[in-house]
Amino acid sequence: MNTLDIQRLRITLPGTARPVLDGVDLTVATGETVALVGESGSGKTLTSRSALRLLPRGAVTEGAVRVAGHDVLTMDADQLRTLRTSTAAMIFQDPRAALNPLRRVGDFLTESVVLTKVMNRADATARATDLLQQVGLDASALHRYPSQVSGGMLQRVMIAAALMGDPALLLADEPTTALDVTTQAEVIALLGRLREHSRTGMLFVTHDLDLAAAISDRVYVMYAGRIVEDGPAAALFAGPRHPYTAGLLASTPRLTAPGGRLAAIQGRPPDLREALTGCAFAARCPLATDVCGEQAPVARAAPGQPGHHAACHHSDRLPRSALHA
């Protein structure tokens, strides 16, 4: 059984001409790390938040989102509360925005499990102390306010908070974006150790392709609310089968790259206020033909690459054109 199983998820918001998420399929197995990558606004964060049903007001949903076998979209309030305190947890992108500046770190760590009676206060404090030690902090952090803690330490606090209920699923929404390179490496190593120790499934949302390659077992590439490519991390990065993935890789800075301007994907993502016909990437794609603007591509298996799929009409043309554009 998968820890997270999203099937044909479609989310529509008021005032939009098309779904924000359009038929998303995604799975995370027990003990597996899956990366979800793409440009800002592609739908990555909303996909991850759907696992906790943290959706915008007025959202209309179709499809299924199952965490540990239970459909989140049909849960009542009590079931959702249990899910969010003991089954799935999220590490948010900005820890300072997630913590109340007027409450001590210890209150932040223990409050949810105490109020929901998952633990009594003494057990919750002991658990919080142990988790802080696991993430490289000592018990004195319990008594500090967020303003008294550095950004790297706060992100460690967020990781400890996410693990308070011993979740089966960990949702990490760009948890290293605001950190320096050294702290980023420490956080990634910490998440890896915790995954190995507890066999927690993790969905890691990022726009950093190198980071995704380093941390994940499998990768999903998202564009305009659709999954355009997915597969084992090594195979996907070695031989992308969608022009968008190839464009993202080509625009990644490299120390060994030749001089000159960095490659870029021309144009901009489609506006949510405009309906889409055909492939969402067609207007920016160097391989686009008439069929791309008329018919949305379906995901097809890459020849000789088990588990690797791309939704592109012309993926067979990619190696000799888009990769070397």
LINKA-V627419 format. One record per residue. OMEGA is omega as a letter, one per 30 degrees, with the letter a starting at -180 (999 if undefined). Layout:
# LINKA-V627419
OMEGA / OMEGA
This chain:
# LINKA-V627419
l / l / l / a / l / a / l / a / l / l / l / a / l / l / l / a / l / l / l / l / a / l / a / l / a / l / l / l / l / l / a / l / a / l / l / a / l / l / l / l / a / l / a / a / l / l / a / a / l / l / l / a / l / a / l / l / l / a / l / a / l / a / a / l / a / l / a / l / a / a / a / a / a / a / l / a / a / l / l / l / l / l / a / a / a / a / a / a / a / l / a / a / a / a / a / l / a / a / l / a / a / a / l / a / a / l / l / a / a / a / a / a / l / a / l / l / l / l / l / a / a / l / a / l / l / l / l / l / l / a / l / l / l / l / l / l / l / a / a / l / l / a / a / l / a / a / a / a / l / a / l / l / l / l / l / l / l / l / l / l / a / a / a / a / a / a / l / a / l / a / a / a / a / a / a / a / a / a / l / a / a / l / l / l / l / l / l / l / l / l / l / l / a / l / a / a / a / a / l / l / a / l / a / a / a / l / a / a / l / l / l / a / a / a / a / l / l / a / l / l / a / l / l / l / l / l / a / l / l / l / l / a / a / a / a / a / l / a / a / a / l / a / l / l / l / l / l / l / a / a / l / a / l / l / a / a / l / a / a / a / l / l / a / l / a / l / a / l / a / a / l / a / a / l / l / l / l / a / a / a / a / a / a / a / l / a / a / l / a / a / a / l / a / a / l / a / l / a / l / l / l / a / l / a / a / l / a / a / l / l / a / l / a / a / l / l / a / a / a / a / a / a / a / l / 999
